[in-house]
């Protein structure tokens, strides 16, 4: 099964077991996150509904990309500026693509259903 997810303003085609490099996300290495902005999902040529679908991933590392040199020059004006930039990114390993787990509502306690023991003698008297 594959899914197209959007994170950091870019779109990625992912499947279980894939490793992808995305714009920096909050979290420590080893923690798991959930990607909920899913645009498309399917298996082979069959497409599925993305309603309630999530992609779970594990953060492998927080790292920096290679350095990019930014050089500005205006000829005949003695103007030169040299600057460097290293973009921060997160390396993810996709663990599963599946439905989002729904939280179960709190169950009613048995004490609420049965009358309290203090009330029973009062009713008999």
Order of alpha helices (4+ residues) and beta strands (2+ residues): beta-beta-beta-beta-beta-beta-beta-beta-beta-beta-alpha-alpha
